[in-house]
């Protein structure tokens, strides 16, 4: 056997089938891992990666809330992209449907002032527009409802229907003058405000924060979403986290 066939890194490797150490490199797998082949029995295998600890998983959960690409997380924490994508989807599935929203104190006796707005985004290519519709409760700064779709009356109606019944009963929604709102929200609970009125400044400021914190939403980025499920999951994950952070400030006082 030619000694050059044995790579220096394979000296301590043994075949999982025959337990011999006549191992050589044999290209890479589809996911980019180094593949090996036993010269004695022909068995091909890859080296199992180190198990990701609970501490690393907790750190990844925090990094998913920051403006860092998935491949950047892989490089820093030395995990594979395939594993990270699977773990990320598991994390996104834990987000509750209500986005951890909590009603303000004494809200059953008052009118809830809500602000609504839309924000442009895309999935895979810029022609595949995905408008993010948000409703924010002004007093606590929490996001009450979110819908991702087109910019039509259908999406505005879907957003209105996602409001919890206890919120919808006492809600007054302030929006811009986009006509879809007037078609979806009852007139007695809707007020259209001009751009210079400042009545939607809270939701517009939150949109800016959302775009800066979620890497998928940054303009002119290579970290854009490749499928709608991950796009929605990343947005909902940040919104639920933001609601919990706002509750710490509001309910602690």
C-alpha positions as CSV (number, residue, x, y, z in Angstrom):
1,X,0.0,0.0,0.0
2,X,1.3,3.5,-0.9
3,X,2.0,5.5,2.3
4,X,0.9,8.6,0.5
5,X,-2.7,7.3,0.4
6,X,-2.9,7.7,4.2
7,X,-3.5,11.4,5.2
8,X,-1.7,12.6,8.3
9,X,-5.0,13.3,10.1
10,X,-6.1,9.7,9.7
11,X,-3.3,8.1,11.8
12,X,-5.5,7.8,14.9
13,X,-8.7,6.8,13.1
14,X,-10.1,3.3,13.1
15,X,-12.7,1.8,10.9
16,X,-16.1,1.4,12.7
17,X,-16.6,-2.0,11.0
18,X,-13.2,-3.8,11.1
19,X,-11.4,-1.6,13.7
20,X,-8.3,-1.4,11.5
21,X,-6.5,1.9,10.9
22,X,-5.9,1.7,7.2
23,X,-7.9,4.8,6.5
24,X,-7.8,7.3,3.7
25,X,-9.7,10.5,2.8
26,X,-12.5,10.0,0.3
27,X,-13.9,13.4,-0.6
28,X,-16.6,15.2,1.2
29,X,-20.3,14.5,1.9
30,X,-23.2,16.6,0.5
31,X,-23.1,18.7,3.7
32,X,-19.3,19.4,3.4
33,X,-18.0,17.0,6.0
34,X,-14.8,15.0,5.4
35,X,-15.6,11.5,4.2
36,X,-13.2,8.6,4.9
37,X,-12.8,5.1,3.5
38,X,-11.3,2.0,5.0
39,X,-8.7,0.4,2.7
40,X,-9.2,-3.0,4.4
41,X,-13.0,-3.5,4.2
42,X,-14.1,-0.6,2.0
43,X,-16.4,0.9,4.6
44,X,-17.1,4.7,4.2
45,X,-17.8,6.9,7.2
46,X,-17.5,10.4,8.7
47,X,-16.3,11.4,12.1
48,X,-19.1,12.2,14.5
49,X,-19.1,15.8,15.6
50,X,-18.9,16.7,19.2
51,X,-22.4,16.9,20.9
52,X,-23.7,20.4,21.2
53,X,-24.0,21.3,24.8
54,X,-27.0,22.9,26.5
55,X,-25.0,26.1,27.1
56,X,-24.2,26.4,23.4
57,X,-27.8,25.8,22.5
58,X,-28.8,28.6,24.9
59,X,-26.3,30.9,23.3
60,X,-27.7,30.1,19.8
61,X,-31.2,31.0,21.0
62,X,-29.8,34.4,21.9
63,X,-27.8,34.8,18.7
64,X,-30.9,34.1,16.6
65,X,-32.3,37.4,18.1
66,X,-29.4,39.4,16.8
67,X,-28.4,40.6,13.4
68,X,-26.0,37.8,12.6
69,X,-26.3,35.4,9.7
70,X,-26.8,31.6,10.2
71,X,-23.4,30.9,8.6
72,X,-21.8,33.4,10.9
73,X,-23.2,31.5,13.9
74,X,-21.8,28.3,12.4
75,X,-18.4,29.8,12.1
76,X,-18.3,31.2,15.6
77,X,-19.7,28.2,17.4
78,X,-18.3,25.5,15.1
79,X,-21.7,23.8,14.3
80,X,-22.9,22.6,10.9
81,X,-25.4,24.6,8.9
82,X,-27.6,21.5,8.6
83,X,-27.8,21.0,12.4
84,X,-28.4,24.7,13.0
85,X,-31.3,24.9,10.5
86,X,-33.0,21.9,12.2
87,X,-32.4,23.4,15.7
88,X,-33.6,26.8,14.5
89,X,-36.9,25.3,13.3
90,X,-37.4,23.6,16.6
91,X,-36.9,26.9,18.4
92,X,-39.3,28.7,16.2
93,X,-42.0,26.1,16.8
94,X,-42.0,26.9,20.5
95,X,-43.2,30.5,19.9
96,X,-46.8,30.8,21.2
97,X,-49.6,31.9,18.8
98,X,-50.3,35.0,21.1
99,X,-46.6,36.1,20.9
100,X,-46.5,36.2,24.7
101,X,-48.8,39.3,24.7
102,X,-50.1,40.3,28.1
103,X,-53.0,42.7,28.6
104,X,-52.2,46.1,30.2
105,X,-53.3,46.7,33.7
106,X,-57.0,47.9,34.1
107,X,-57.4,47.6,30.3
108,X,-60.9,46.2,30.6
109,X,-62.1,49.6,31.7
110,X,-60.3,51.7,29.1
111,X,-60.0,52.0,25.3
112,X,-56.9,50.3,24.1
113,X,-55.0,52.6,21.7
114,X,-53.3,50.4,19.0
115,X,-51.1,51.4,16.1
116,X,-50.9,49.4,12.9
117,X,-48.5,49.5,10.0
118,X,-46.9,47.4,7.2
119,X,-43.3,46.7,6.4
120,X,-41.9,45.4,3.2
121,X,-39.8,42.2,3.0
122,X,-39.2,39.4,0.6
123,X,-38.4,35.7,0.4
124,X,-35.9,34.2,-2.0
125,X,-36.1,37.1,-4.5
126,X,-37.3,40.7,-4.3
127,X,-40.2,40.1,-6.7
128,X,-41.7,37.7,-4.0
129,X,-42.8,40.5,-1.7
130,X,-43.9,39.5,1.8
131,X,-45.6,42.4,3.7
132,X,-45.3,42.3,7.4
133,X,-48.5,43.7,9.0
134,X,-48.2,44.6,12.7
135,X,-50.5,45.9,15.4
136,X,-48.8,47.4,18.5
137,X,-50.3,48.4,21.8
138,X,-49.2,51.9,22.5
139,X,-49.0,51.9,26.4
140,X,-46.9,48.8,26.8
141,X,-45.2,48.7,23.4
142,X,-46.2,45.0,22.9
143,X,-47.0,43.6,19.5
144,X,-50.6,42.3,19.7
145,X,-50.9,40.6,16.2
146,X,-48.8,40.0,13.1
147,X,-49.7,38.8,9.6
148,X,-47.4,38.2,6.7
149,X,-48.8,38.3,3.2
150,X,-49.6,40.7,0.4
151,X,-50.8,44.3,0.8
152,X,-54.4,43.7,0.0
153,X,-57.7,43.9,1.9
154,X,-57.4,40.2,2.5
155,X,-54.3,40.6,4.6
156,X,-55.7,43.5,6.5
157,X,-58.7,41.4,7.4
158,X,-56.5,38.5,8.5
159,X,-54.6,40.9,10.7
160,X,-57.8,42.2,12.3
161,X,-59.1,38.7,12.9
162,X,-55.9,37.8,14.7
163,X,-56.6,40.3,17.5
164,X,-57.6,38.5,20.8
165,X,-61.3,39.0,21.6
166,X,-60.6,41.0,24.8
167,X,-58.4,43.4,22.8
168,X,-60.8,43.7,19.8
169,X,-63.7,44.7,22.1
170,X,-62.1,47.9,23.3
171,X,-59.6,48.7,20.5
172,X,-59.1,51.9,18.7
173,X,-56.7,51.4,15.8
174,X,-54.6,54.2,14.4
175,X,-53.2,53.6,10.9
176,X,-51.8,55.4,7.9
177,X,-54.1,56.2,5.0
178,X,-53.7,52.8,3.2
179,X,-57.2,52.0,2.0
180,X,-57.1,48.3,3.0
181,X,-57.4,49.3,6.7
182,X,-60.7,51.1,6.2
183,X,-62.1,48.0,4.3
184,X,-61.1,45.5,7.0
185,X,-61.6,47.4,10.4
186,X,-65.0,48.7,11.6
187,X,-65.2,52.4,11.1
188,X,-66.0,53.1,14.7
189,X,-62.7,51.5,15.8
190,X,-60.5,52.9,13.1
191,X,-58.8,56.3,12.6
192,X,-56.6,57.0,9.5
193,X,-53.8,59.5,10.3
194,X,-51.7,61.5,7.9
195,X,-47.9,61.1,7.8
196,X,-47.2,64.3,9.6
197,X,-49.6,63.6,12.5
198,X,-47.2,61.5,14.5
199,X,-50.0,59.2,15.6
200,X,-48.2,56.1,14.3
201,X,-44.7,57.0,15.4
202,X,-44.5,54.1,17.9
203,X,-45.1,51.4,15.3
204,X,-42.9,53.1,12.8
205,X,-40.1,53.2,15.3
206,X,-40.6,49.5,16.1
207,X,-40.5,48.7,12.4
208,X,-37.1,50.3,12.3
209,X,-35.9,48.3,15.3
210,X,-37.3,45.1,13.8
211,X,-35.4,45.7,10.5
212,X,-32.2,46.4,12.3
213,X,-32.3,43.4,14.7
214,X,-33.5,40.6,12.3
215,X,-30.9,40.0,9.6
216,X,-33.4,38.7,7.1
217,X,-35.0,42.1,7.0
218,X,-31.9,44.2,6.5
219,X,-31.9,45.9,3.1
220,X,-29.3,44.8,0.6
221,X,-28.3,41.8,2.6
222,X,-27.3,38.2,1.6
223,X,-29.0,36.9,4.7
224,X,-32.4,37.0,3.2
225,X,-34.9,34.2,3.8
226,X,-35.0,31.3,1.4
227,X,-38.5,30.0,2.4
228,X,-41.6,31.5,3.9
229,X,-41.7,29.2,7.0
230,X,-38.3,30.3,8.3
231,X,-39.1,33.9,7.4
232,X,-42.3,33.8,9.5
233,X,-40.6,31.9,12.3
234,X,-37.7,34.4,12.6
235,X,-40.1,37.3,12.8
236,X,-42.5,35.7,15.3
237,X,-39.5,34.6,17.5
238,X,-38.2,38.2,17.8
239,X,-41.7,39.6,18.4
240,X,-42.4,37.2,21.2
241,X,-39.0,38.0,22.8
242,X,-39.7,41.7,22.4
243,X,-43.0,41.4,24.2
244,X,-41.4,39.7,27.1
245,X,-38.8,42.4,27.4
246,X,-41.5,45.1,27.2
247,X,-43.4,43.4,30.0
248,X,-40.4,43.6,32.3
249,X,-40.4,47.4,31.9
250,X,-44.1,48.0,32.1
251,X,-45.3,45.5,34.8
252,X,-42.3,46.1,37.0
253,X,-43.3,49.7,37.7
